[in-house]
Structure formats: C-alpha cells, structure tokens
Amino acid sequence: MKKITIDLDNIKINEDWKNFLKEEFLKPYFLEIKKKYIHALENKKTIYPPANLTFNAFNLTPFKDLKVIILGQDPYHQEGQAMGLSFSVPKEIKIPPSLANIYKELYNDLKIQPAKDGDLSFWAKQGVLLLNSILSVEAGKPASHSTWGWQEFSDAIISKLSIEKTGLIFMLWGNFAKSKKNLIDTKKHFILEAAHPSPLARTGFLGCRHFSKANEILQNLKKTPINWNLNIE
C-alpha cells in the first residue's frame, strides 16, 4: 500500500481553524481517516458531502466570531443533501423533517416565519458552528463512516473549544448530542439541552425555546445576538 501522509496545505479549511486544529490533523487517527477516505474513492464509492464541503462549517464560521455550536450526528446520505453543515441542505433541496421542526420551533419561540429553503449558511456566518460529529458518509448508507475516527476529531474540537474559549453556547439536541456534555466545562460555557428535532422523537424538541435563550445569554455577555431569521438573508 502506498504511503499516505497529511499535507496541511491541502486541507481546505480556513487558516484560523487550521491553526487551532493543527495538532489533530497530524495525529495518527486523522491519517487513518484520510486513508479510509482515499480507499473509498479508489473503490468508486460516492461520499457526501462533496470533498470541498467536508469542512464547510469551519470555512463559513469565523473562529474569532464563534458563539454557538449546534451539534449534529451524521451527514445526510441522499444525493445533493449534505453540505457540511449540521441540519442544513442546499437551497434547491426539500427541507428534511428535522429541519422543518427546527423552523416550527423558531416560529413558536421568536415568531420567525419558516424559511422557504433549508440552507443555514446565514447562521454559520454569524458565528453558529453547525458541526456534525461524523463529517462524511457513503451515499445511501447512514452512519457508514461512524467507525472512521471522525468522532475522535469532533470530540477533540469540542474539548479544545471548551478549554480555549469562554462563553460559548452548546445546543445539544437528542441523546447522542447530550452524550458530549462531559467534554464541556459548564463553569465556562452554557449548555442548552432538548430532544432531537426529528419527528421520530415525538416532537419533544418543540417548546425548548433555545433560540431566544441563546440570544438572551449573548446579550448578557454583551455580544451581538444571532439573527435567526433566514428570510432576510
């Protein structure tokens, strides 16, 4: 097997995040992720999101402006859906059920009318890191890359942010996201917990009021609140 190394110059991620995560990119587990990714491509596997969007969450959210982290689990596995942002889909793609419930809660909480599409880039650019725990998936096979090592990477990001930042708001929706709570220093950061927005969670998500709660926290910290209204982007 040919030798594979990590060339940091070829990792398409903003320089501020690249510097923050440099140590992780150079660890053996990340090399294993790269090997598995290349092997899958060599075997003609289709991977979502497209390679250029793998680190889209970091490229859209400036490190210095980070305020909120919304943790997802696995990228969408159907064609055209995954765009490297948790819960988000491109403008031309039908809004998934979980995101539809997020929009319902936005209306219940802040009377924001549901957006016509599912692109959450506007949130990301304001400092909302839409982070999936697993950053890639094989087409049509949910959780197919869950053993690749991505969770070690995303766990390291959460832990490192907890240590090096202060006053971040972590929105943990569903049991999987809540399991990451032990990575966060609750004396320095804020955690908002709720059921997963999926309809399969029997709408236990509705009524959590996380969007107004997050903005109230930000205002108390003398930070600019998030404009959650996707209709005026």
N, C-alpha and C positions, 0 to 999 in steps of 0.2 A: 504494500500500500504506500502511495506517495506521501511524503511528509507534509503535513499541513501546519502552518504557523499563523499566528494572529498579527496582521499588519494593521496597526491602529489607524493609519492614514486611509485605509479602505473601509473603515466602519463609518457609514453615512449617518452621523449624529452630530448635533451642534457642539461646538468646541467647549462650551461651559459644562455641558453634561458629560462630554468625553473626558474632560479633565477630572470631573467628580467621580466618574466610574472607571477610570483607567486601570486601577488595581484589579477590578472584577474582570475586565476584558482580557487580562493577562493570566488569569488563574486557569489551572488545568480543566476545570469543569466547563469553562466557556470555550476552550479549544474543542472539547468533546461535542458541544452544541454545534460548532462550526463544521466539524467532521460529519455529523449526522445530517446537517442541512445539505452539505455538498453531496453526500452519498444519495440522499433522497432525490436531488435534482439530476444526478447522473443516472438514476433509475427511472427517470421520466415522471416522477411524482409532481403533482401540482400542489404548490404550497401557498396558503393565504396567511396574512396579506401578501401582496407582491413584495419582493425583496426591498424595493426602495421605500416601502412604507413600514418596514419592521419596527423602526424607531421613530415613527411619526409622532407619537405622544411627546417625545423629548424634543423633537425638532419644532413643534408648534408651541410648546410651553417654555418660555424663557426661565432658566434656572433661578435667576435673581428675583423673578416675579412670582415664584411658586407660592400658592396659598392653600389650595385644596387638592386632595388626592381622592379620586373615585376609583376604587379597585374592582376590576372585573376578573373573570377567570380564564376563559378560553376565547380566542378569536372566532368570529362567525366562520362557518366552514362551507358555505354555499358561494357560488361564483359571484363576484362583484361586491360582496357584502363587507368583508373585512378591510379596514383602512388604518389599522394600527392604533385606534383609539377605542377604549372600552365603551361598549354600548352604542357606538356611533356607526352609521352606514353612510355611504356617499349619497348625494342629493337625489340621484335617479333611482335609488333602491327603495323598495317598500319598507316602511317603518316596522321593525320587529316588535313582537308583543311586549317584551320587557321595556323597550324604549317608549312604547305607547303608554304604558303605566307610569313611567317617569314623567311624561308630558301631562298625564292626568293629575299627578301629584303637584306638578308645577302650577297647574290651574287652581287646584284646591288650596294650595299654600299661598301663592302670590297673584292669583287671578291672571296668569300669563296664558294666553291662548296657545293651544298646541301648534307647534311648528308644522309647516307643510312637508318638510323632509326630515331626515334623521342625521344630518351632518352636524356634529357637535364641535367643529373646529373653533367656532366663535368662543366657546367656553375655554378651550385649551389655550387660546391666545391670550386670555385674561389671567392665566395662572392656575387653571384647573388641570392637573395631570390625570389623564384618563388612561390609567395603567392596567393592562391585563397581566395577570400572574404568569400566564403562558403566552409567549409572543408569536407563535406560529402554529399552524395546523395543516394537516393534509386535507385536500378537497374531499368533502363528503364524509369525513371521519372525525367527529367531535372528540376532543381530548386526545387525539392521536399523538401529539407531541408532549404529553404531560410527563413523560419519563425522560425527556431530553436533557433536563437540567435548567430549564427556563425558570422554574420556581426558586431555585437557589439564587438565580440572578435577581429576580424581582424581590425576593425576601431580603437580599443584601441591599437593594435600593431603599426599601422601607426602613431597614435598620440604620443605614447610613444617613438617610434624611432625618430620622429621629434623633440621631446623635449630633449631627452638624447644624441642623436648623432649629428654630424655635417658632412656636405659634402656628404650626400647620394644623389643618383640619382634615381628618381622615374620615371619609364616609365609607362605612363597612356594611354592605348590603348582602344579607344571606350568611349561612353558616360558614361557607368557605372563606369569605372575606373576614368574618369575625374571628376566624382562627388565626389571623395575622396580628391580632391585638397585642399579643405578647412581644411583638417586635417594636412596639411603640412606647416611648416614655410618656406616660399620661400626666406627668408633672410639668412637662414642657409643651405638650400638644393637646389637641382636642379630638375626641372620638365621637362620631355620631353613628349609632347602630340601628339597623332596621332589617326587616325581612327582605329577601331578594325581590326585585320588582317584577319578576316573572309571574304571569297569571297562575302558573303551577304552584306558586307559594300562597295561593288563595288570597291574593291582594293584601296580605299583611303589611305590605310596604306602604300602602295608601294611608295617609294621615301622619306620616313621620315628620313632615314639615322641615326636612333637612335644609332646604334651600334658604328659607328665611332664617333658620337657626344659624347657618353658616355666615350669612351676611350680618347678623347681629353680633356674632363673635368678631368678625372682621372690623366692624365699626367700633367695637370696644377696644380693639387693638390699634385703632387709628389708621386702619388700612382701607383702601377703596373696596367697597363691596363688589361682588360679581354681578354683572348684568346677565341674568339667566334667560332673558328674552331673545330667543333665536330669530324672531320675526323681524327684527330691526337691524340685523347684521348688514 
